[in-house]
Amino acid sequence: MGDRIDIDFDQLSDDLKQLAQASEQAAIARTGDEIALLGLLRLLEELHSQIRDAWFQDALPTNRQRLYALLRDIELSGGWPHIQRMRLRALLAQLELAEASQGNDAESTSDAGDAEGNFSVPD
């Protein structure tokens, strides 16, 4: 994963560009800190829920023509917005890969063992 968020800024209004850039800076400032990044994701999810429940639902179309236009926009612009949660299996798979990588690193640096089959344990 790169250090930059992949967003087409040309399609955004100025206030949304600022919001995207502020979100990106918040994520970059928390790089390597899984707890802080999780907090940021929780905040974004809460904001998403509040916008959906407080403003979006009130703005839903009240006639067929506007409903059709909304559905058409959703279809053409990439679907319904949602915040996808990381699946537990994907998280566990990443953890297993990291552990396997650390195990391979330890094996490559340890002794092959002596004639009696005793192995040295790295400090």
N, CA, C and O atoms as a DFTB+ gen file, in Angstrom:
492 C
 N C O
     1  1       0.845      -1.171       0.000
     2  2       0.000       0.000       0.000
     3  2       0.883       1.224       0.000
     4  3       1.867       1.296       0.736
     5  1       0.532       2.171      -0.816
     6  2       1.315       3.391      -0.913
     7  2       1.031       4.343       0.224
     8  3       0.201       4.082       1.094
     9  1       1.742       5.455       0.194
    10  2       1.561       6.464       1.226
    11  2       0.469       7.458       0.872
    12  3       0.135       8.314       1.691
    13  1      -0.095       7.368      -0.319
    14  2      -1.092       8.334      -0.776
    15  2      -2.425       7.642      -1.020
    16  3      -2.479       6.475      -1.408
    17  1      -3.497       8.388      -0.784
    18  2      -4.835       7.894      -1.066
    19  2      -5.109       8.117      -2.545
    20  3      -4.833       9.194      -3.075
    21  1      -5.648       7.111      -3.209
    22  2      -5.899       7.174      -4.646
    23  2      -7.300       7.721      -4.897
    24  3      -8.271       6.967      -4.966
    25  1      -7.393       9.051      -5.033
    26  2      -8.664       9.723      -5.265
    27  2      -8.490      10.667      -6.444
    28  3      -7.465      11.337      -6.568
    29  1      -9.497      10.715      -7.311
    30  2      -9.484      11.648      -8.439
    31  2      -9.966      13.010      -7.930
    32  3     -11.165      13.288      -7.913
    33  1      -9.023      13.847      -7.520
    34  2      -9.358      15.138      -6.937
    35  2     -10.021      16.081      -7.937
    36  3     -10.722      17.006      -7.528
    37  1      -9.818      15.871      -9.232
    38  2     -10.415      16.746     -10.241
    39  2     -11.934      16.701     -10.202
    40  3     -12.593      17.657     -10.610
    41  1     -12.489      15.612      -9.722
    42  2     -13.942      15.448      -9.696
    43  2     -14.580      16.000      -8.424
    44  3     -15.804      15.975      -8.290
    45  1     -13.772      16.497      -7.492
    46  2     -14.295      16.941      -6.198
    47  2     -14.406      18.452      -6.124
    48  3     -13.630      19.181      -6.742
    49  1     -15.390      18.911      -5.352
    50  2     -15.482      20.336      -5.047
    51  2     -14.362      20.695      -4.071
    52  3     -13.755      19.812      -3.465
    53  1     -14.096      21.973      -3.924
    54  2     -12.975      22.414      -3.075
    55  2     -13.109      21.934      -1.631
    56  3     -12.126      21.504      -1.028
    57  1     -14.328      22.004      -1.069
    58  2     -14.486      21.582       0.325
    59  2     -14.263      20.074       0.486
    60  3     -13.733      19.628       1.504
    61  1     -14.668      19.291      -0.522
    62  2     -14.426      17.846      -0.437
    63  2     -12.956      17.512      -0.673
    64  3     -12.450      16.542      -0.109
    65  1     -12.269      18.293      -1.492
    66  2     -10.819      18.106      -1.654
    67  2     -10.116      18.317      -0.317
    68  3      -9.242      17.539       0.065
    69  1     -10.509      19.382       0.392
    70  2      -9.903      19.663       1.699
    71  2     -10.188      18.538       2.688
    72  3      -9.315      18.150       3.464
    73  1     -11.408      18.020       2.656
    74  2     -11.769      16.918       3.544
    75  2     -10.944      15.674       3.232
    76  3     -10.447      15.010       4.142
    77  1     -10.799      15.359       1.944
    78  2     -10.010      14.185       1.540
    79  2      -8.547      14.354       1.936
    80  3      -7.920      13.414       2.425
    81  1      -8.006      15.545       1.725
    82  2      -6.605      15.796       2.078
    83  2      -6.399      15.742       3.591
    84  3      -5.385      15.225       4.060
    85  1      -7.356      16.275       4.358
    86  2      -7.250      16.211       5.819
    87  2      -7.330      14.761       6.303
    88  3      -6.612      14.373       7.224
    89  1      -8.195      13.968       5.687
    90  2      -8.301      12.551       6.058
    91  2      -7.008      11.811       5.748
    92  3      -6.540      10.990       6.537
    93  1      -6.436      12.117       4.580
    94  2      -5.179      11.490       4.189
    95  2      -4.061      11.866       5.160
    96  3      -3.281      11.006       5.571
    97  1      -3.980      13.137       5.526
    98  2      -2.950      13.575       6.466
    99  2      -3.123      12.915       7.833
   100  3      -2.141      12.562       8.486
   101  1      -4.386      12.748       8.267
   102  2      -4.656      12.074       9.542
   103  2      -4.171      10.627       9.493
   104  3      -3.604      10.126      10.464
   105  1      -4.393       9.956       8.360
   106  2      -3.950       8.563       8.211
   107  2      -2.423       8.490       8.179
   108  3      -1.827       7.631       8.829
   109  1      -1.796       9.381       7.429
   110  2      -0.335       9.382       7.328
   111  2       0.297       9.643       8.691
   112  3       1.309       9.033       9.036
   113  1      -0.299      10.551       9.468
   114  2       0.230      10.864      10.801
   115  2       0.150       9.663      11.740
   116  3       0.872       9.601      12.735
   117  1      -0.719       8.719      11.428
   118  2      -0.900       7.545      12.283
   119  2      -0.279       6.278      11.697
   120  3      -0.536       5.177      12.186
   121  1       0.524       6.426      10.667
   122  2       1.156       5.282      10.013
   123  2       1.906       4.437      11.030
   124  3       2.690       4.948      11.830
   125  1       1.650       3.130      10.984
   126  2       2.329       2.198      11.881
   127  2       1.665       2.040      13.237
   128  3       2.067       1.176      14.017
   129  1       0.660       2.852      13.538
   130  2      -0.038       2.773      14.824
   131  2      -1.439       2.217      14.588
   132  3      -2.379       2.964      14.316
   133  1      -1.563       0.891      14.696
   134  2      -2.820       0.240      14.355
   135  2      -3.989       0.702      15.218
   136  3      -5.120       0.757      14.736
   137  1      -3.744       1.032      16.472
   138  2      -4.817       1.486      17.355
   139  2      -5.314       2.863      16.918
   140  3      -6.521       3.104      16.875
   141  1      -4.394       3.760      16.596
   142  2      -4.780       5.098      16.151
   143  2      -5.489       5.041      14.794
   144  3      -6.459       5.766      14.571
   145  1      -5.011       4.187      13.892
   146  2      -5.669       4.038      12.588
   147  2      -7.067       3.436      12.749
   148  3      -7.998       3.832      12.048
   149  1      -7.213       2.495      13.659
   150  2      -8.529       1.925      13.937
   151  2      -9.468       3.004      14.465
   152  3     -10.643       3.040      14.098
   153  1      -8.959       3.877      15.320
   154  2      -9.759       4.993      15.823
   155  2     -10.204       5.917      14.698
   156  3     -11.345       6.377      14.683
   157  1      -9.302       6.189      13.755
   158  2      -9.650       7.011      12.598
   159  2     -10.732       6.337      11.766
   160  3     -11.689       6.990      11.351
   161  1     -10.591       5.041      11.519
   162  2     -11.612       4.312      10.765
   163  2     -12.958       4.326      11.479
   164  3     -14.000       4.453      10.836
   165  1     -12.942       4.198      12.792
   166  2     -14.198       4.243      13.554
   167  2     -14.848       5.619      13.453
   168  3     -16.068       5.727      13.328
   169  1     -14.040       6.658      13.507
   170  2     -14.564       8.013      13.359
   171  2     -15.201       8.205      11.984
   172  3     -16.302       8.746      11.878
   173  1     -14.511       7.763      10.932
   174  2     -15.044       7.898       9.579
   175  2     -16.340       7.103       9.417
   176  3     -17.273       7.559       8.756
   177  1     -16.395       5.913      10.021
   178  2     -17.610       5.110       9.955
   179  2     -18.759       5.817      10.670
   180  3     -19.889       5.812      10.182
   181  1     -18.478       6.422      11.819
   182  2     -19.510       7.142      12.560
   183  2     -19.999       8.364      11.774
   184  3     -21.199       8.636      11.726
   185  1     -19.070       9.091      11.163
   186  2     -19.458      10.230      10.323
   187  2     -20.326       9.767       9.152
   188  3     -21.333      10.397       8.828
   189  1     -19.929       8.661       8.523
   190  2     -20.707       8.089       7.419
   191  2     -22.136       7.792       7.875
   192  3     -23.095       8.140       7.186
   193  1     -22.275       7.158       9.020
   194  2     -23.599       6.801       9.541
   195  2     -24.432       8.039       9.838
   196  3     -25.621       8.084       9.522
   197  1     -23.809       9.042      10.445
   198  2     -24.554      10.252      10.783
   199  2     -24.996      11.016       9.538
   200  3     -26.118      11.518       9.485
   201  1     -24.127      11.106       8.541
   202  2     -24.499      11.783       7.290
   203  2     -25.645      11.038       6.618
   204  3     -26.607      11.647       6.149
   205  1     -25.531       9.712       6.576
   206  2     -26.581       8.902       5.955
   207  2     -27.913       9.073       6.674
   208  3     -28.945       9.293       6.040
   209  1     -27.885       8.969       8.005
   210  2     -29.125       8.993       8.778
   211  2     -29.724      10.389       8.928
   212  3     -30.946      10.542       8.910
   213  1     -28.886      11.399       9.075
   214  2     -29.396      12.745       9.359
   215  2     -29.700      13.556       8.106
   216  3     -30.682      14.298       8.087
   217  1     -28.893      13.437       7.064
   218  2     -29.068      14.310       5.905
   219  2     -29.448      13.562       4.640
   220  3     -30.320      14.014       3.896
   221  1     -28.818      12.439       4.383
   222  2     -29.076      11.745       3.132
   223  2     -30.505      11.212       3.071
   224  3     -31.191      11.394       2.065
   225  1     -30.952      10.564       4.121
   226  2     -32.300       9.993       4.098
   227  2     -33.363      11.070       3.919
   228  3     -34.370      10.843       3.248
   229  1     -33.144      12.248       4.519
   230  2     -34.091      13.353       4.341
   231  2     -34.069      13.895       2.917
   232  3     -35.049      14.491       2.468
   233  1     -32.964      13.697       2.203
   234  2     -32.829      14.224       0.843
   235  2     -33.276      13.233      -0.225
   236  3     -33.229      13.552      -1.413
   237  1     -33.705      12.047       0.170
   238  2     -34.114      11.047      -0.820
   239  2     -35.272      11.563      -1.666
   240  3     -36.109      12.327      -1.185
   241  1     -35.314      11.144      -2.918
   242  2     -36.342      11.632      -3.845
   243  2     -37.767      11.311      -3.382
   244  3     -38.028      10.308      -2.718
   245  1     -38.668      12.211      -3.765
   246  2     -40.076      12.011      -3.417
   247  2     -40.927      11.751      -4.659
   248  3     -42.143      11.592      -4.554
   249  1     -40.285      11.705      -5.849
   250  2     -41.031      11.363      -7.060
   251  2     -40.201      10.411      -7.915
   252  3     -39.001      10.241      -7.696
   253  1     -40.854       9.802      -8.882
   254  2     -40.208       8.766      -9.691
   255  2     -39.059       9.295     -10.538
   256  3     -38.044       8.614     -10.687
   257  1     -39.194      10.483     -11.091
   258  2     -38.141      11.025     -11.951
   259  2     -36.856      11.253     -11.159
   260  3     -35.767      10.912     -11.622
   261  1     -36.984      11.824      -9.977
   262  2     -35.788      12.053      -9.151
   263  2     -35.216      10.730      -8.649
   264  3     -33.998      10.580      -8.559
   265  1     -36.075       9.776      -8.322
   266  2     -35.604       8.460      -7.891
   267  2     -34.841       7.775      -9.024
   268  3     -33.781       7.190      -8.800
   269  1     -35.379       7.850     -10.228
   270  2     -34.696       7.261     -11.380
   271  2     -33.330       7.921     -11.579
   272  3     -32.341       7.229     -11.825
   273  1     -33.266       9.243     -11.475
   274  2     -31.995       9.958     -11.647
   275  2     -30.985       9.537     -10.576
   276  3     -29.802       9.361     -10.867
   277  1     -31.455       9.378      -9.346
   278  2     -30.561       8.933      -8.263
   279  2     -30.049       7.522      -8.524
   280  3     -28.853       7.258      -8.402
   281  1     -30.949       6.623      -8.881
   282  2     -30.541       5.243      -9.153
   283  2     -29.589       5.163     -10.340
   284  3     -28.641       4.378     -10.333
   285  1     -29.844       5.969     -11.343
   286  2     -28.959       6.007     -12.514
   287  2     -27.569       6.503     -12.121
   288  3     -26.565       5.954     -12.574
   289  1     -27.504       7.535     -11.282
   290  2     -26.224       8.055     -10.814
   291  2     -25.479       7.003      -9.996
   292  3     -24.268       6.844     -10.145
   293  1     -26.188       6.298      -9.146
   294  2     -25.567       5.239      -8.343
   295  2     -24.995       4.169      -9.260
   296  3     -23.882       3.689      -9.046
   297  1     -25.754       3.797     -10.277
   298  2     -25.311       2.765     -11.214
   299  2     -24.081       3.209     -12.004
   300  3     -23.144       2.431     -12.185
   301  1     -24.082       4.445     -12.470
   302  2     -22.988       4.935     -13.312
   303  2     -21.744       5.323     -12.516
   304  3     -20.632       5.287     -13.044
   305  1     -21.924       5.690     -11.264
   306  2     -20.813       6.235     -10.481
   307  2     -20.189       5.244      -9.517
   308  3     -19.398       5.644      -8.663
   309  1     -20.514       3.981      -9.625
   310  2     -19.794       3.010      -8.813
   311  2     -20.545       2.420      -7.651
   312  3     -19.923       1.841      -6.761
   313  1     -21.841       2.539      -7.616
   314  2     -22.606       1.851      -6.596
   315  2     -22.892       2.681      -5.366
   316  3     -22.576       3.868      -5.284
   317  1     -23.499       2.006      -4.424
   318  2     -23.914       2.630      -3.174
   319  2     -22.697       2.825      -2.277
   320  3     -21.892       1.908      -2.117
   321  1     -22.557       4.024      -1.685
   322  2     -21.397       4.237      -0.809
   323  2     -21.544       3.453       0.500
   324  3     -22.610       3.448       1.117
   325  1     -20.486       2.812       0.899
   326  2     -20.468       2.098       2.172
   327  2     -19.030       2.039       2.664
   328  3     -18.080       2.250       1.909
   329  1     -18.903       1.750       3.931
   330  2     -17.572       1.558       4.501
   331  2     -17.410       0.063       4.730
   332  3     -18.081      -0.527       5.577
   333  1     -16.519      -0.534       3.970
   334  2     -16.305      -1.967       4.062
   335  2     -15.424      -2.267       5.267
   336  3     -14.369      -1.660       5.449
   337  1     -15.861      -3.185       6.063
   338  2     -15.062      -3.588       7.216
   339  2     -14.117      -4.697       6.803
   340  3     -14.450      -5.541       5.971
   341  1     -12.948      -4.682       7.389
   342  2     -11.982      -5.739       7.123
   343  2     -12.533      -7.032       7.719
   344  3     -12.977      -7.057       8.866
   345  1     -12.501      -8.063       6.958
   346  2     -12.996      -9.349       7.444
   347  2     -11.959      -9.982       8.376
   348  3     -10.751      -9.871       8.169
   349  1     -12.473     -10.640       9.394
   350  2     -11.600     -11.263      10.387
   351  2     -10.660     -12.266       9.742
   352  3      -9.498     -12.365      10.135
   353  1     -11.143     -13.011       8.758
   354  2     -10.276     -13.992       8.082
   355  2      -9.117     -13.311       7.366
   356  3      -7.994     -13.815       7.378
   357  1      -9.387     -12.169       6.744
   358  2      -8.321     -11.432       6.050
   359  2      -7.294     -10.931       7.062
   360  3      -6.090     -10.978       6.811
   361  1      -7.775     -10.454       8.198
   362  2      -6.866      -9.990       9.256
   363  2      -6.005     -11.141       9.761
   364  3      -4.796     -10.981       9.932
   365  1      -6.616     -12.300      10.003
   366  2      -5.866     -13.457      10.478
   367  2      -4.869     -13.947       9.429
   368  3      -3.766     -14.371       9.774
   369  1      -5.251     -13.892       8.149
   370  2      -4.335     -14.303       7.081
   371  2      -3.114     -13.396       7.049
   372  3      -1.991     -13.866       6.865
   373  1      -3.331     -12.091       7.228
   374  2      -2.202     -11.166       7.258
   375  2      -1.301     -11.451       8.451
   376  3      -0.077     -11.392       8.340
   377  1      -1.905     -11.759       9.584
   378  2      -1.127     -12.084      10.781
   379  2      -0.308     -13.347      10.557
   380  3       0.859     -13.402      10.944
   381  1      -0.902     -14.361       9.939
   382  2      -0.178     -15.598       9.657
   383  2       0.979     -15.359       8.707
   384  3       2.057     -15.924       8.887
   385  1       0.765     -14.522       7.690
   386  2       1.858     -14.191       6.764
   387  2       2.992     -13.481       7.488
   388  3       4.165     -13.768       7.252
   389  1       2.640     -12.561       8.364
   390  2       3.669     -11.833       9.113
   391  2       4.445     -12.773      10.027
   392  3       5.668     -12.680      10.132
   393  1       3.725     -13.681      10.689
   394  2       4.393     -14.643      11.569
   395  2       5.282     -15.595      10.775
   396  3       6.387     -15.921      11.207
   397  1       4.801     -16.041       9.613
   398  2       5.601     -16.941       8.774
   399  2       6.852     -16.229       8.287
   400  3       7.930     -16.822       8.237
   401  1       6.711     -14.974       7.933
   402  2       7.859     -14.197       7.474
   403  2       8.882     -14.049       8.600
   404  3      10.084     -14.174       8.369
   405  1       8.410     -13.786       9.805
   406  2       9.317     -13.669      10.950
   407  2       9.965     -15.010      11.255
   408  3      11.145     -15.069      11.604
   409  1       9.191     -16.094      11.124
   410  2       9.732     -17.437      11.357
   411  2      10.801     -17.787      10.350
   412  3      11.817     -18.379      10.716
   413  1      10.602     -17.436       9.082
   414  2      11.596     -17.693       8.039
   415  2      12.859     -16.892       8.292
   416  3      13.965     -17.384       8.070
   417  1      12.700     -15.662       8.754
   418  2      13.864     -14.835       9.063
   419  2      14.671     -15.445      10.208
   420  3      15.902     -15.449      10.174
   421  1      13.969     -15.964      11.226
   422  2      14.648     -16.560      12.373
   423  2      15.348     -17.853      11.975
   424  3      16.458     -18.123      12.433
   425  1      14.705     -18.657      11.121
   426  2      15.311     -19.919      10.696
   427  2      16.561     -19.676       9.871
   428  3      17.537     -20.417       9.988
   429  1      16.541     -18.657       9.047
   430  2      17.688     -18.416       8.177
   431  2      18.882     -17.888       8.957
   432  3      20.014     -17.967       8.482
   433  1      18.641     -17.346      10.158
   434  2      19.753     -16.814      10.937
   435  2      20.197     -17.756      12.042
   436  3      21.230     -17.513      12.666
   437  1      19.437     -18.848      12.311
   438  2      19.815     -19.759      13.392
   439  2      20.771     -20.827      12.877
   440  3      20.911     -21.037      11.672
   441  1      21.420     -21.491      13.821
   442  2      22.325     -22.580      13.465
   443  2      21.514     -23.781      13.000
   444  3      20.345     -23.907      13.364
   445  1      22.097     -24.651      12.219
   446  2      21.426     -25.853      11.729
   447  2      21.344     -26.917      12.813
   448  3      20.657     -27.919      12.616
   449  1      21.995     -26.750      13.916
   450  2      21.963     -27.720      15.001
   451  2      23.279     -28.472      15.059
   452  3      24.039     -28.507      14.092
   453  1      23.532     -29.072      16.213
   454  2      24.779     -29.822      16.332
   455  2      24.535     -31.285      15.985
   456  3      23.445     -31.651      15.545
   457  1      25.532     -32.106      16.180
   458  2      25.445     -33.513      15.782
   459  2      24.379     -34.261      16.590
   460  3      23.849     -35.265      16.115
   461  1      24.059     -33.796      17.787
   462  2      23.058     -34.474      18.629
   463  2      21.645     -33.940      18.366
   464  3      20.686     -34.395      18.989
   465  1      21.515     -32.985      17.455
   466  2      20.202     -32.453      17.142
   467  2      19.764     -31.299      18.020
   468  3      18.598     -30.906      18.011
   469  1      20.707     -30.758      18.780
   470  2      20.387     -29.600      19.616
   471  2      20.495     -28.320      18.778
   472  3      21.456     -28.131      18.033
   473  1      19.535     -27.485      18.910
   474  2      19.516     -26.231      18.163
   475  2      19.736     -25.061      19.111
   476  3      19.305     -25.082      20.264
   477  1      20.412     -24.047      18.603
   478  2      20.600     -22.848      19.422
   479  2      19.357     -21.964      19.261
   480  3      18.770     -21.891      18.182
   481  1      18.976     -21.308      20.329
   482  2      17.818     -20.425      20.321
   483  2      18.342     -19.003      20.208
   484  3      19.166     -18.589      21.024
   485  1      17.881     -18.237      19.205
   486  2      18.356     -16.867      19.063
   487  2      17.885     -16.020      20.231
   488  3      16.797     -16.237      20.765
   489  1      18.692     -15.066      20.622
   490  2      18.333     -14.169      21.739
   491  2      17.370     -13.122      21.294
   492  3      16.958     -12.282      22.095
